[in-house]
């Protein structure tokens, strides 16, 4: 399982970055990226995303 970001829904608000306890989410070139090596699949980012752009697959 890993966190997936729907780039069409993502508005780059930063809520997921602030909430992530393992600092697995970052933005590069205006695109949100999940570092799967750091992600602990806790789902906190999914819960706080206002545009429902994140999911656990």
Backbone torsions as a table, in degrees:
resi	resn	phi	psi	omega
1	UNK	NA	145.4	177.6
2	UNK	-152.8	156.0	176.8
3	UNK	-76.5	130.7	177.3
4	UNK	-113.7	142.7	178.3
5	UNK	-114.3	124.4	174.2
6	UNK	-84.4	103.3	-173.8
7	UNK	-65.6	-22.0	177.3
8	UNK	-74.1	-27.8	179.4
9	UNK	-91.2	-27.5	-174.5
10	UNK	-65.6	128.7	180.0
11	UNK	-108.4	10.7	177.6
12	UNK	55.3	40.8	-178.1
13	UNK	-75.3	-24.6	178.7
14	UNK	90.6	-1.0	-179.5
15	UNK	-59.0	-42.2	-178.7
16	UNK	-67.5	-37.0	179.4
17	UNK	-63.9	-44.0	180.0
18	UNK	-65.8	-34.9	-174.5
19	UNK	-83.6	-26.1	-173.8
20	UNK	-64.4	117.7	-177.5
21	UNK	-73.8	-16.9	-177.2
22	UNK	-110.0	10.2	179.6
23	UNK	52.2	41.5	-177.1
24	UNK	-86.9	-11.9	-176.7
25	UNK	-111.0	134.6	178.2
26	UNK	-144.4	171.5	176.7
27	UNK	-121.0	129.5	177.2
28	UNK	-133.5	128.2	-179.3
29	UNK	52.6	41.8	179.0
30	UNK	61.0	32.4	175.8
31	UNK	-131.9	128.4	177.4
32	UNK	-75.8	135.8	-176.0
33	UNK	-131.1	138.7	174.6
34	UNK	-106.7	125.3	174.4
35	UNK	-85.6	104.8	-175.1
36	UNK	-64.7	-22.5	177.9
37	UNK	-72.4	-28.0	-179.8
38	UNK	-94.8	-26.0	-176.6
39	UNK	-64.0	130.2	177.7
40	UNK	-102.7	7.6	175.6
41	UNK	56.2	39.7	-178.5
42	UNK	-78.1	-23.9	177.9
43	UNK	85.9	0.6	-179.6
44	UNK	-61.3	-38.1	180.0
45	UNK	-63.6	-39.0	179.5
46	UNK	-62.3	-41.6	-178.1
47	UNK	-65.8	-35.3	-174.1
48	UNK	-93.5	-7.5	-176.9
49	UNK	-69.5	115.7	-177.1
50	UNK	-72.2	-20.5	-179.0
51	UNK	-103.6	8.3	179.0
52	UNK	52.5	40.9	-178.7
53	UNK	-87.6	-11.5	-177.2
54	UNK	-108.2	145.1	176.7
55	UNK	-148.3	156.0	174.5
56	UNK	-100.1	118.1	179.7
57	UNK	-111.4	NA	NA
